[in-house]
Amino acid sequence: MGKESETLQPRLLTHFDGRLLIREVEPEVSYIDQLFVRVLDADGRLIELPAQFPALRAADGDYVVLNTGDEIMLAFDGFSAIPSPQRAWVMARGYYVPLGDR
């Protein structure tokens, strides 16, 4: 894996309260370019909440790098204003490099 395999990956969140802890647990280095949460409300609308972390707000090549064991706590303003959220997904754009393959 590497930059040439960069993609936007969705992952369903089971318990989302407007905050998200991202932790690298695999033996790899993750490069995250953009991260946001997509919420489905009771009316069927999809609402996108950007991370309140400048480097992750846009797909612009400004990567947050997480090594094995690193973690970052992210906040997403506006979640509490969404009436009856039904589902939430974290959407992350980036890539990873397994350790030993750099």
Secondary structure, DSSP 8 states (H G I E B T S, - for coil): --GGG-EEEEEEESS-SSEEEEE--SSEEEEEEEEEEEEE-TTS-EEEEE-SSGGGSS-SS--EEE-TT-EEEEE-TTGGGSSS--EEEEEEEEEEEETT--
